[in-house]
Amino acid sequence: MSSTNLYLAPYPKKISLKDGVLNTSGKSYIQLVSEAPQCIMGAARQTGLDWQITASPKAPKEQVGLVIKLDEFGTVPAEGYKLNIKPERIEIISSTPAGAFYGACTLKQIVRQFENEIPCLAISDWPDLSDRGVMLDISRDKVPTMQTLYRFVDLLAEWKINQFQLYTEHTFAYLAHPKVWEHADPMTAEQIMDLDAYCRDRFIELVPNQNSFGHMDRWLKLEEYNTMAELPNGGETSWGYRPEPFSISPADKRSVPFVAGLYDELLPHFTSSLFNVGCDETMDLGYGRSKSLCEKRGTGRVYLDFLIEIHKLVTKHDRTMMFWGDIIMHHPELIHELPNDIIALEWGYEANHPFAEHSAMFGESGVPFYVCPGTSSWNSLSGRTENAIGNIASAAKNAVKREAIGMLNTAWGDHGHWDPLPVCYLGFLAGAMASWNAKPDLHKNMAESLSLHAFGDPTFKIGKAFYDLGNVYQAFSKKTANCSIPWQALFTKGDPDKVLDEIEISEFDEMERRLDEIEAALKGEQMVCPDAGIVRHEIGFVFDLMRLSAKVGKMRLGGAKVADSEVDSIKKAHRKTWLLRNRPGGLEDSVNWMIV
């Protein structure tokens, strides 16, 4: 065996393979060595080894297969670990319970690849970034079931993610605001507290997330809240005309008390000391009720003043405020006025996003910041593998270079969240790998690691299928941002000469050829993950959805008409697929996003 066929995600900083193997037969115990062994029980249960756990020094030495030792005065970095596999036993040494847990995660991935004989090796490992987060959009129609969230958290924990956010606009069950979520099947207070505890047990911080300025259209289109909007009836914005309200108006004296009420109800259910208040994409600011204020003081100043009011609310709850940094980036002269206890979230989702330039601006200003790439799964149907890997790798390398305090890797649900959850896994795994260790090439062994450590498939076929499906968008020579051509064919309204300009029917033919090739290569996969049956259904749905896209694309370019029955069949399949992991609320809104 060599390091080239040992698949670990994230890949350790230092690894050296040794001669010999550990034969697990005859081993019966995991021994915990710590003054408080209970704090490393989670690590023992994470190993994948079905041995008894004991803290007793009387355990028969020859039957102890694993020793987990907490050495608080050692030289192992926080969250780091040393893993040694010798012919007689395995040893994990760490200075923190989290480090022990991460050592156990690596061991679990090794055990997954070998049956009774585990290769001897020595690993010394620690993270590049202290905060390694994932954000899942639960506001663009799709709210996962609790079972789905628990399974997802288990994956994130094994990949050494230590922060999780649920992007929220209207999908928390506010007792004071039942109308805004009545059709959404939101997260309840009790469910948040249950999820918070589940995350804590796996060394993940569940961070509250509530957009608080822009992206408030679900609220503001309702009569009860409409008059707080910047544009109550919609209107012209920097993004063109919008028919509905979008942002809270900072010119309205009710806005700050309204936001304060949301925080008062939401925040007690989280143990995290952080809070993401959003405040991105306020493209209507200054176009409505705050126009005269913005003309007098400047749009950037009005934005910053409202941001500081929100910051005051957050600090009253003893939280550290996180906010999306896109608007303040348009007003770089104001960056130095940000409070020094705030965290800016520098986001961008294309492989060529200027993380280097923007990270330098935040870094030089002294403002703590995260880099925030994305999975490139939304507006794509099957993902955009090459773009996701390029985007994430750039974010991580610039985060390390400019001393960012973390990475928050995002998966959005724009236009109905039609992509099934496993389409996101490649991007989430890439983010986990890069935020822990930014140096390795993310392309190398990605399909194999995805197969093994997301789906439990030793044939590597399911990981390769998702990897290749995520590159089908490259069948088209035209470059698109934040979406793919296959998605545009089904979801973008307008004249095909504008929507699909520069696209040839032959490119949709090539797309179909690639789909056939990928599907044929998938035969014989051997997934053993707990949700294997669901994944098989989901990837089948993705193939069907992509094939419909090819047919509709050709139709829009003058080809054969697509039967209504084919469209109806896909919508029916979408409903069935959705309900395998998600709550019914929001489903019909999602279905209605498709234009055919």
C-alpha positions in Angstrom: 0.0 0.0 0.0 1.1 3.6 -0.6 -0.3 7.0 0.3 -1.7 7.2 -3.3 -4.3 4.6 -2.5 -5.2 5.6 1.0 -8.2 8.0 0.7 -8.6 10.4 3.6 -10.8 13.5 3.6 -9.4 15.9 4.7 -5.9 14.7 3.9 -3.6 14.9 6.9 -0.7 17.4 7.2 1.9 14.7 7.8 1.6 11.0 7.2 4.2 8.3 7.0 3.4 4.7 6.2 5.2 2.0 8.2 5.9 -1.7 7.7 3.4 -4.1 9.1 -0.3 -4.2 9.9 -2.5 -4.3 13.0 -4.7 -7.4 13.0 -8.0 -6.4 14.7 -9.0 -10.0 15.6 -8.6 -10.6 19.3 -8.9 -6.9 20.1 -11.8 -6.0 22.4 -11.2 -2.7 24.1 -10.8 1.0 23.5 -9.0 2.5 26.5 -9.5 6.1 27.5 -6.7 7.9 29.3 -7.8 11.2 30.8 -8.6 12.7 34.1 -12.1 13.2 32.6 -12.6 10.2 30.2 -16.2 11.1 29.6 -15.1 14.0 27.5 -13.5 11.7 24.9 -16.3 9.1 24.8 -17.5 10.8 21.6 -14.1 10.1 20.0 -14.3 6.4 21.0 -17.7 6.1 19.5 -16.6 7.7 16.2 -13.9 5.2 15.3 -16.0 2.6 13.5 -14.6 -0.1 15.8 -17.1 -2.2 17.6 -15.1 -2.6 20.8 -15.9 -2.0 24.4 -15.0 1.4 25.8 -13.3 1.5 29.2 -11.2 3.9 31.3 -10.0 1.2 33.5 -6.2 0.6 33.7 -7.1 -3.1 34.4 -8.2 -3.8 30.8 -6.2 -6.8 29.5 -3.2 -5.2 27.7 -3.2 -7.7 24.8 -6.9 -7.1 24.1 -6.6 -3.3 24.0 -6.8 -2.3 20.3 -7.0 1.4 20.7 -5.8 3.9 23.3 -7.2 7.5 23.2 -5.1 9.8 25.4 -5.9 13.3 26.3 -2.6 15.2 27.0 -3.6 18.7 27.9 0.0 19.7 28.5 1.4 18.2 25.3 2.6 19.8 22.1 -0.4 18.8 19.9 -2.1 21.9 18.5 -5.8 22.6 19.5 -8.0 20.4 17.3 -4.9 18.6 16.2 -4.1 15.0 16.9 -1.4 12.3 16.5 -2.5 8.9 15.2 -0.2 6.0 15.4 -1.1 2.5 14.2 1.4 -0.2 15.3 1.2 -4.0 15.0 0.1 -4.2 18.7 -2.4 -1.4 19.0 -3.6 2.1 17.8 -3.0 5.3 19.7 -4.6 8.7 19.4 -3.1 11.6 21.3 -4.6 15.0 21.5 -4.7 18.1 23.7 -8.5 18.6 23.4 -11.6 16.5 23.2 -12.2 17.9 19.7 -8.7 16.8 18.6 -9.4 13.3 19.9 -12.6 13.3 17.9 -10.9 14.3 14.7 -8.2 11.7 15.2 -11.0 9.1 15.6 -12.6 10.5 12.3 -9.4 9.8 10.4 -9.2 6.3 12.0 -12.8 5.6 10.9 -11.9 6.4 7.3 -8.9 4.1 7.5 -11.0 1.3 9.0 -13.6 1.8 6.3 -11.0 0.9 3.7 -9.5 -2.2 5.3 -11.3 -5.2 7.0 -9.3 -7.0 9.6 -5.8 -5.8 8.8 -5.1 -2.1 9.2 -1.8 -0.7 7.8 0.7 0.7 10.2 1.3 4.4 9.9 1.9 7.7 11.8 -0.1 10.8 11.3 0.4 14.3 12.7 -2.4 16.6 11.8 -4.0 20.0 12.6 -6.3 22.5 10.8 -5.3 25.5 8.7 -8.5 27.4 9.7 -10.0 27.4 13.2 -13.5 27.9 11.9 -14.7 25.5 9.2 -18.3 26.0 8.5 -21.1 24.9 6.2 -24.3 26.9 5.5 -27.4 25.2 4.0 -30.2 27.4 2.6 -33.5 26.4 4.2 -35.4 29.5 3.0 -35.7 29.0 -0.8 -38.6 26.6 -0.3 -36.8 23.5 1.0 -36.7 22.7 4.7 -35.1 19.3 5.5 -36.6 16.9 7.9 -34.8 16.4 11.2 -33.7 12.9 10.1 -32.0 14.5 7.1 -30.3 17.1 9.2 -29.0 14.6 11.7 -27.6 12.4 8.9 -26.0 15.5 7.3 -24.4 16.6 10.6 -22.9 13.2 10.9 -21.2 13.6 7.5 -20.0 17.1 8.4 -18.5 15.9 11.7 -16.6 13.1 10.0 -15.2 15.6 7.5 -14.0 17.8 10.5 -16.5 20.6 9.9 -17.0 22.5 13.2 -19.7 25.1 12.3 -23.2 24.7 10.8 -25.7 27.4 9.8 -29.2 27.2 8.4 -29.8 30.2 6.2 -33.1 31.6 7.4 -35.4 34.3 6.0 -38.8 33.1 7.2 -38.4 29.5 8.1 -38.1 29.7 11.9 -41.5 29.3 13.7 -41.6 32.7 15.4 -44.5 32.7 17.8 -45.0 36.4 17.3 -45.2 36.0 13.5 -47.1 32.9 12.5 -48.4 34.1 9.1 -45.0 34.5 7.5 -44.1 30.8 8.0 -47.6 29.2 8.0 -47.0 27.3 4.7 -43.3 26.7 5.1 -43.0 23.8 7.6 -40.4 25.8 9.5 -37.8 24.8 12.1 -39.4 25.0 15.5 -37.8 26.2 18.7 -37.6 22.7 20.1 -36.1 21.3 16.9 -33.4 24.0 16.9 -32.5 23.1 20.5 -32.4 19.4 19.6 -30.2 20.0 16.6 -28.0 22.3 18.7 -27.4 19.5 21.2 -26.8 17.0 18.4 -24.2 19.3 16.9 -22.4 20.0 20.2 -22.0 16.3 20.8 -20.1 16.2 17.5 -18.0 19.3 18.1 -20.1 21.4 15.7 -21.3 24.9 16.6 -24.9 25.5 15.4 -24.8 29.2 14.5 -28.1 31.2 14.4 -28.8 32.8 11.0 -31.5 35.3 10.3 -31.4 37.7 7.4 -32.2 41.2 8.7 -32.1 43.8 5.9 -32.3 42.6 2.4 -33.9 39.2 1.3 -37.0 40.0 3.4 -39.5 39.7 0.6 -41.4 36.8 2.3 -42.1 39.1 5.1 -42.6 42.4 3.3 -45.1 41.2 0.8 -47.5 40.5 3.7 -49.8 43.3 4.7 -48.6 43.2 8.3 -45.1 44.1 7.3 -45.4 45.8 3.9 -45.2 49.4 5.0 -41.7 48.8 6.5 -40.3 48.0 3.0 -38.0 50.2 1.1 -40.2 49.7 -1.9 -43.6 48.5 -0.6 -45.0 48.0 -4.2 -41.7 47.0 -5.8 -40.0 49.2 -8.4 -36.7 50.0 -10.0 -33.5 48.8 -8.2 -29.8 48.5 -9.1 -30.8 45.1 -10.4 -33.5 46.4 -12.6 -37.3 46.4 -12.0 -38.6 44.1 -9.2 -42.4 43.6 -8.8 -42.2 42.9 -5.0 -40.6 44.5 -2.0 -37.2 43.2 -0.9 -35.4 45.1 1.8 -36.4 46.7 5.1 -36.2 50.4 4.9 -33.7 52.0 7.3 -35.8 55.2 7.0 -38.6 53.5 8.9 -38.4 53.9 12.7 -40.1 50.6 13.2 -37.4 48.6 11.4 -34.9 48.3 14.3 -37.5 47.4 16.9 -38.9 44.8 14.5 -35.5 43.2 14.0 -34.9 43.4 17.8 -38.1 41.3 18.3 -36.9 38.6 16.0 -33.6 38.3 17.8 -35.3 38.2 21.2 -37.3 35.2 20.1 -34.7 33.4 18.0 -31.4 33.6 19.9 -32.2 31.9 23.2 -32.5 28.5 21.4 -28.8 28.5 20.4 -25.8 28.0 22.5 -23.4 29.6 20.0 -21.7 32.9 20.7 -22.0 33.8 17.0 -24.9 35.2 15.0 -25.1 35.7 11.2 -27.5 38.6 10.5 -27.1 38.5 6.7 -27.6 42.1 5.4 -26.5 41.2 1.8 -27.7 42.3 -1.6 -29.6 45.4 -0.5 -30.0 46.4 -4.1 -33.1 48.5 -3.6 -31.6 50.7 -0.8 -31.9 54.4 -1.8 -34.5 53.7 -4.5 -37.6 54.2 -2.3 -38.3 55.5 1.1 -34.6 56.1 2.0 -33.8 57.9 -1.3 -33.5 61.4 0.2 -31.5 60.1 3.1 -29.1 58.3 0.8 -28.8 61.4 -1.4 -27.9 63.4 1.6 -25.6 61.1 3.4 -24.6 58.5 0.8 -25.9 55.0 0.3 -22.9 53.4 1.9 -23.2 55.5 5.0 -26.9 54.8 5.4 -26.2 51.1 5.0 -23.4 51.2 7.6 -25.5 53.2 10.1 -28.3 50.5 9.9 -25.7 47.8 10.2 -24.3 49.4 13.4 -27.8 49.6 14.8 -28.2 45.8 14.2 -24.8 45.3 15.8 -26.0 47.0 19.0 -28.9 44.6 19.1 -26.6 41.6 18.7 -24.2 42.7 21.4 -27.1 43.0 23.8 -27.4 39.3 23.4 -23.7 38.7 24.1 -23.1 37.4 20.6 -20.5 38.2 18.0 -22.1 39.5 14.8 -21.4 38.0 11.4 -22.6 39.8 8.2 -22.2 39.3 4.5 -19.5 41.7 3.2 -20.7 42.4 -0.3 -22.3 45.8 0.3 -19.5 47.2 2.4 -17.0 46.0 -0.2 -18.7 48.5 -2.6 -17.7 51.2 -0.1 -14.2 50.3 0.9 -13.6 53.7 2.5 -16.0 52.7 5.3 -14.5 49.3 6.1 -12.3 50.8 8.8 -15.4 52.1 10.6 -16.8 48.6 11.2 -16.9 47.6 14.9 -13.8 45.7 15.8 -15.8 42.7 17.2 -17.7 42.0 14.0 -16.9 39.3 11.5 -17.2 40.1 7.8 -18.2 37.2 5.4 -16.4 37.7 2.1 -18.5 35.7 -0.4 -18.2 34.8 -4.1 -19.1 31.7 -6.0 -17.1 31.7 -9.3 -13.7 30.2 -9.7 -12.3 33.6 -10.7 -13.9 35.5 -7.7 -11.3 38.0 -6.4 -10.7 36.5 -3.0 -7.1 37.7 -3.2 -8.1 41.3 -3.6 -11.0 41.3 -1.2 -9.3 39.3 1.5 -6.4 41.7 1.4 -8.8 44.6 2.0 -10.3 43.0 5.0 -7.0 41.6 6.3 -5.3 45.0 6.0 -8.1 46.8 7.8 -7.9 44.5 10.8 -11.5 43.3 10.4 -11.9 39.6 11.3 -13.3 37.8 8.3 -14.3 34.5 6.8 -14.0 33.5 3.1 -17.3 32.1 1.8 -17.2 30.0 -1.4 -20.0 27.7 -2.5 -20.9 24.2 -3.7 -22.0 25.5 -7.1 -25.0 23.2 -6.9 -27.8 25.7 -7.1 -29.2 26.8 -10.5 -27.3 23.8 -12.0 -29.5 20.7 -11.6 -26.4 18.4 -11.3 -23.7 20.8 -10.0 -20.7 22.5 -11.5 -17.7 20.4 -10.3 -14.9 22.3 -12.0 -16.2 25.7 -10.9 -16.8 24.5 -7.3 -13.3 23.1 -6.9 -11.7 26.2 -8.3 -13.8 28.5 -6.2 -13.2 26.6 -3.0 -9.5 26.1 -3.5 -9.0 29.9 -4.2 -11.0 30.8 -1.1 -9.0 28.5 1.2 -5.6 29.5 -0.1 -6.4 33.2 0.2 -7.9 32.6 3.7 -4.6 31.1 4.9 -2.5 33.7 3.2 -4.5 36.7 4.6 -5.1 35.0 8.0 -8.9 34.7 7.8 -10.4 33.2 10.9 -12.6 30.8 9.0 -14.4 29.5 5.9 -18.1 29.2 5.5 -19.0 27.0 2.5 -22.5 27.7 1.2 -25.2 25.8 -0.7 -28.1 28.1 -1.8 -31.5 27.1 -3.0 -32.3 29.8 -5.6 -35.4 29.2 -7.8 -36.9 26.3 -5.9 -33.9 24.3 -4.8 -34.4 21.5 -7.4 -31.0 19.9 -6.8 -31.2 17.0 -4.4 -28.9 17.2 -1.3 -26.2 14.7 -2.6 -25.5 17.0 -5.5 -24.0 19.4 -2.8 -21.8 16.7 -1.2 -18.9 17.1 -3.6 -18.7 20.9 -2.8 -19.1 20.4 0.9 -16.4 17.7 1.0 -14.1 19.9 -1.0 -14.7 22.8 1.4 -14.0 20.6 4.4 -10.8 19.3 2.9 -9.5 22.7 1.8 -10.4 24.5 5.1 -8.5 21.9 7.1 -5.6 21.5 4.7 -5.4 24.1 1.9 -2.3 22.7 0.1 -3.4 19.4 -1.6 -5.0 19.4 -5.1 -8.7 19.0 -4.5 -9.1 17.2 -7.8 -6.9 14.4 -6.7 -8.9 11.4 -5.3 -12.0 13.6 -5.0 -14.3 11.0 -6.7 -12.8 8.2 -4.6 -13.0 10.1 -1.3 -16.6 11.1 -2.1 -17.6 7.6 -2.8 -16.1 6.2 0.3 -16.8 8.9 2.9 -20.2 10.2 1.7 -21.7 7.1 0.3 -19.8 4.1 1.5 -19.1 2.8 -2.0 -15.8 0.9 -2.3 -16.2 0.7 -6.1 -15.8 4.5 -6.4 -18.6 4.5 -9.0 -21.1 6.7 -7.2 -18.5 9.4 -6.4 -17.3 9.4 -10.0 -20.9 9.7 -11.2 -21.6 12.8 -9.1 -18.2 14.2 -10.1 -18.9 13.7 -13.8 -22.5 14.9 -13.6 -21.2 18.1 -12.1 -19.1 18.6 -15.2 -21.9 18.0 -17.8 -22.3 21.8 -17.9 -19.0 21.9 -19.8 -20.7 20.4 -22.8 -21.6 24.0 -23.7 -18.9 26.4 -24.9 -20.8 29.4 -23.5 -19.8 30.5 -20.0 -22.4 31.3 -17.5 -22.2 32.7 -14.0 -24.1 31.4 -11.0 -26.0 28.9 -13.1 -25.6 26.3 -15.9 -27.1 26.1 -19.4 -29.1 22.9 -18.5 -30.7 24.8 -15.7 -31.4 27.9 -17.9 -33.3 25.7 -20.4 -35.9 24.7 -17.8 -36.0 27.8 -15.5 -35.2 31.0 -17.4 -38.0 32.8 -19.0 -37.7 34.8 -22.1 -37.0 34.7 -25.8 -34.7 31.7 -26.6 -32.6 34.0 -28.7 -31.6 35.8 -25.5 -31.8 32.9 -23.0 -30.0 30.4 -25.2 -28.0 32.6 -27.5 -24.8 31.2 -28.8 -26.0 27.6 -27.9 -26.3 25.0 -30.6 -28.6 22.0 -30.7 -25.6 19.8 -31.1 -24.4 20.8 -27.7 -27.5 19.4 -26.1 -26.9 16.3 -28.1 -23.4 16.1 -26.5 -25.0 16.6 -23.1 -27.2 13.6 -23.7 -24.2 11.5 -24.8 -22.3 12.4 -21.6 -25.3 11.5 -19.5 -25.6 8.1 -21.1 -21.9 7.4 -20.6 -22.0 8.4 -16.9 -25.2 6.4 -16.2 -23.7 3.3 -17.9 -20.5 3.6 -15.8 -22.5 3.8 -12.6 -23.8 0.2 -12.8 -22.4 -2.0 -10.2 -22.0 0.6 -7.4 -22.1 -0.8 -3.9 -23.3 1.9 -1.6 -23.7 0.9 2.0 -24.5 4.3 3.5 -27.7 4.4 5.7 -29.6 6.4 3.0 -28.3 4.4 0.0 -31.8 3.7 -1.4 -32.6 7.4 -1.3 -29.4 8.3 -3.0 -30.1 5.9 -5.8 -33.5 7.4 -6.3 -32.0 10.9 -6.3 -29.3 10.3 -8.8 -31.9 8.7 -11.1 -34.0 11.8 -10.8 -31.0 14.0 -11.7 -30.4 11.9 -14.9 -34.1 12.3 -15.8 -34.2 16.0 -15.0 -31.0 16.6 -17.1 -32.4 14.6 -20.0 -35.6 16.7 -19.9 -33.5 19.8 -19.9 -31.7 18.6 -23.1 -35.1 18.0 -24.8 -36.5 21.3 -23.8 -33.3 23.1 -24.8 -33.5 21.7 -28.2 -37.2 22.5 -28.4 -36.5 26.1 -27.5 -33.9 26.3 -30.3 -36.4 25.0 -32.9 -36.3 21.2 -32.3 -39.0 18.7 -31.6 -41.8 19.6 -29.2 -41.6 18.1 -25.8 -44.8 16.4 -24.7 -46.7 17.9 -21.7 -46.7 14.4 -20.2 -42.9 14.4 -20.0 -42.9 17.6 -18.1 -45.7 16.5 -15.8 -43.8 13.3 -15.1 -40.7 15.2 -14.0 -42.7 17.4 -11.7 -44.3 14.3 -10.2 -40.8 12.9 -9.7 -39.6 16.1 -8.1 -42.4 15.9 -5.6 -41.6 12.3 -4.7 -37.8 13.0 -4.5 -38.3 16.1 -2.4 -40.4 14.3 0.2 -37.7 11.7 0.7 -35.6 14.2 2.7 -37.7 17.3 3.1 -40.9 18.7 4.6 -43.9 19.3 2.4 -44.0 23.0 3.0 -42.5 25.0 0.1 -42.8 22.1 -2.4 -45.5 23.5 -4.6 -43.7 26.9 -4.7 -40.6 24.9 -5.9 -42.6 23.1 -8.6 -43.9 26.4 -9.9 -40.4 27.7 -10.6 -40.1 25.5 -13.7 -41.3 27.4 -16.8 -42.3 24.5 -19.1 
